[in-house]
Amino acid sequence: MISSKLTTKAQTTIPQPVRAALGVRDGDEIAYEIDGDRVILTKARSAPVDDPFRTFDEWDSEADRRAYAKL
Protein backbone atom coordinates (compact mmCIF):
# COMPACT_ATOMS: atom_id res chain seq x y z
CA MET A 1 0.00 0.00 0.00
CA ILE A 2 1.18 3.53 -0.78
CA SER A 3 0.44 6.26 1.75
CA SER A 4 1.21 9.91 2.47
CA LYS A 5 0.74 12.20 5.46
CA LEU A 6 -1.69 15.08 5.82
CA THR A 7 -0.23 18.45 6.84
CA THR A 8 -1.78 20.84 9.35
CA LYS A 9 -3.24 22.69 6.34
CA ALA A 10 -4.97 19.47 5.16
CA GLN A 11 -2.53 19.13 2.24
CA THR A 12 -0.71 16.04 1.05
CA THR A 13 1.73 15.12 -1.69
CA ILE A 14 0.52 12.57 -4.17
CA PRO A 15 3.29 9.95 -4.22
CA GLN A 16 5.24 9.59 -7.48
CA PRO A 17 4.02 6.03 -8.24
CA VAL A 18 0.42 7.27 -7.99
CA ARG A 19 1.14 10.30 -10.22
CA ALA A 20 2.77 7.98 -12.75
CA ALA A 21 -0.17 5.56 -12.67
CA LEU A 22 -2.62 8.43 -13.26
CA GLY A 23 -0.42 10.08 -15.87
CA VAL A 24 -0.60 13.47 -14.14
CA ARG A 25 1.99 16.22 -14.12
CA ASP A 26 2.29 19.86 -13.04
CA GLY A 27 -0.86 21.82 -13.78
CA ASP A 28 -3.13 18.79 -14.28
CA GLU A 29 -6.33 18.53 -12.31
CA ILE A 30 -7.41 15.51 -10.34
CA ALA A 31 -10.94 14.43 -9.51
CA TYR A 32 -12.19 12.85 -6.28
CA GLU A 33 -15.17 10.49 -6.18
CA ILE A 34 -16.53 9.56 -2.76
CA ASP A 35 -17.80 5.96 -2.62
CA GLY A 36 -18.92 5.13 0.91
CA ASP A 37 -15.80 5.09 3.08
CA ARG A 38 -13.45 5.21 0.06
CA VAL A 39 -12.29 8.00 -2.21
CA ILE A 40 -11.39 7.28 -5.83
CA LEU A 41 -8.70 9.55 -7.27
CA THR A 42 -8.59 10.02 -11.06
CA LYS A 43 -7.12 12.43 -13.56
CA ALA A 44 -9.82 15.01 -14.27
CA ARG A 45 -11.01 15.23 -17.82
CA SER A 46 -10.71 18.74 -19.12
CA ALA A 47 -13.44 20.41 -21.08
CA PRO A 48 -12.76 20.57 -24.81
CA VAL A 49 -11.01 23.76 -25.80
CA ASP A 50 -11.31 25.24 -29.26
CA ASP A 51 -7.54 25.49 -29.64
CA PRO A 52 -5.91 23.64 -32.53
CA PHE A 53 -2.51 23.79 -30.78
CA ARG A 54 -3.77 22.20 -27.53
CA THR A 55 -2.62 18.73 -28.56
CA PHE A 56 0.65 19.97 -30.05
CA ASP A 57 3.09 18.41 -27.60
CA GLU A 58 6.23 17.92 -29.66
CA TRP A 59 8.01 20.62 -27.63
CA ASP A 60 6.48 19.74 -24.29
CA SER A 61 9.31 18.00 -22.48
CA GLU A 62 10.78 18.90 -19.10
CA ALA A 63 13.86 20.29 -20.89
CA ASP A 64 11.63 22.51 -23.04
CA ARG A 65 9.71 23.80 -20.01
CA ARG A 66 13.00 24.70 -18.30
CA ALA A 67 14.40 26.35 -21.44
CA TYR A 68 11.32 28.50 -22.06
CA ALA A 69 10.26 29.11 -18.43
CA LYS A 70 11.41 32.73 -18.35
CA LEU A 71 9.99 33.85 -21.69
C-alpha positions as CSV (number, residue, x, y, z in Angstrom):
1,M,0.0,0.0,0.0
2,I,1.2,3.5,-0.8
3,S,0.4,6.3,1.8
4,S,1.2,9.9,2.5
5,K,0.7,12.2,5.5
6,L,-1.7,15.1,5.8
7,T,-0.2,18.4,6.8
8,T,-1.8,20.8,9.3
9,K,-3.2,22.7,6.3
10,A,-5.0,19.5,5.2
11,Q,-2.5,19.1,2.2
12,T,-0.7,16.0,1.0
13,T,1.7,15.1,-1.7
14,I,0.5,12.6,-4.2
15,P,3.3,9.9,-4.2
16,Q,5.2,9.6,-7.5
17,P,4.0,6.0,-8.2
18,V,0.4,7.3,-8.0
19,R,1.1,10.3,-10.2
20,A,2.8,8.0,-12.8
21,A,-0.2,5.6,-12.7
22,L,-2.6,8.4,-13.3
23,G,-0.4,10.1,-15.9
24,V,-0.6,13.5,-14.1
25,R,2.0,16.2,-14.1
26,D,2.3,19.9,-13.0
27,G,-0.9,21.8,-13.8
28,D,-3.1,18.8,-14.3
29,E,-6.3,18.5,-12.3
30,I,-7.4,15.5,-10.3
31,A,-10.9,14.4,-9.5
32,Y,-12.2,12.8,-6.3
33,E,-15.2,10.5,-6.2
34,I,-16.5,9.6,-2.8
35,D,-17.8,6.0,-2.6
36,G,-18.9,5.1,0.9
37,D,-15.8,5.1,3.1
38,R,-13.5,5.2,0.1
39,V,-12.3,8.0,-2.2
40,I,-11.4,7.3,-5.8
41,L,-8.7,9.5,-7.3
42,T,-8.6,10.0,-11.1
43,K,-7.1,12.4,-13.6
44,A,-9.8,15.0,-14.3
45,R,-11.0,15.2,-17.8
46,S,-10.7,18.7,-19.1
47,A,-13.4,20.4,-21.1
48,P,-12.8,20.6,-24.8
49,V,-11.0,23.8,-25.8
50,D,-11.3,25.2,-29.3
51,D,-7.5,25.5,-29.6
52,P,-5.9,23.6,-32.5
53,F,-2.5,23.8,-30.8
54,R,-3.8,22.2,-27.5
55,T,-2.6,18.7,-28.6
56,F,0.7,20.0,-30.1
57,D,3.1,18.4,-27.6
58,E,6.2,17.9,-29.7
59,W,8.0,20.6,-27.6
60,D,6.5,19.7,-24.3
61,S,9.3,18.0,-22.5
62,E,10.8,18.9,-19.1
63,A,13.9,20.3,-20.9
64,D,11.6,22.5,-23.0
65,R,9.7,23.8,-20.0
66,R,13.0,24.7,-18.3
67,A,14.4,26.3,-21.4
68,Y,11.3,28.5,-22.1
69,A,10.3,29.1,-18.4
70,K,11.4,32.7,-18.4
71,L,10.0,33.8,-21.7
